[in-house]
């Protein structure tokens, strides 16, 4: 991780948007800017928590070990999102890892200042509580899907979720690059199975794929697959 001279706009992340304006100078003094290259690790599962990260640009995957040498992607984080918060608790170690999917710039806030910010900024504290609640609901839904939903339904659900989160580019593709291995890790399946199902969806004109870009052509069909 490399220190970055990039000047944060103090408007993008949750901390800057929701803290009182009198607190912004303190944020500016305590923040540290870093940049990551594609594939570079931000933090590793099991490492002690030192602070919280806010993404200014780029996309990060949050993942953990699952079985022998397998990876399960828990979520994808983008501009404005927070990462590292899952480690704040009784044990104070990261239960997940985070890796850049593309060049990423981010702000780091040490844990002591972050906790002080929560005591002073009540709107920030409330929104963080709601964020944790939404994440818990989504995690529970994903675990239920892994157990009860067939793989094709999980992939359909994942594509719709990513489209809703990242939006579309001008040519209609989901506004993120996603390899089949990452899609497999996100849906709890193997690369071979993800490749086969994606090929079926392409043949059925449900999606279109160009490299790592995926466009949803028939959202209604994906919604039907979610319910099977």
Phi, psi and omega in degrees: 000129187249135175296140186240137177276001180304133183267107179301144182277359181055031180223341191280312189276167181302319182300311183289323183290328190251352178278158179293150187298331179292343182271344184301320177300324178293320177299316182298324181285331186263341184288151174230130181264137179224161174229149178236145172273162176304130179088355182278142182277133176274309171208159187247144176307128179098347178285151178292144179283129177245343181176191184241146180246138175240127184277127177266324176204155179094180183231139181235140172259137177254122190215165179214163177293141181217103184074196182281113176056026176252156182235137174242119177278121183279317181196167171246137181243143183230190180309129179092347183276163179250141174223154182098349184289337182294342180274353181279114182176208184291319185273334178058044170229152180288122178277357181222170172249163176224131184226139180287131176270347180201174176305132187231139168243142184207163175252140176247132177240123181294155190299319182298315180290324178298316179294323175296322179297322179293326180290330184269324188253095186290326177295319177298315180299315180297315182294325178294320177298317179293325178296315177300319180296317179295319179296320180295317178298318180293321179296318179295320178296317181294320178294321177296320179296320180300327183276317191253337187267135175296160186301319182297323177292322179294320178293319177300315179298318180297316181296319178292321179296315181292322177297318181293324183283316187260345182075188182245152172281177180299329180269010172093000179277154173301134189280056172197153175266132185221111176284160181295328178294319177293323177296319178297317180292330180285333184252005176069041178224186181266161177302316183298318180292317178298319180297315181297315183291321177298320178297320177297317181294326177294314181296329179275003181060033176273325177224164172231140184233134174225104186065239177257013177263134182235129176246134176273117181264331184222085182295327181298320179294320177296321178296323177296318180296327178300329188268353182289000000 
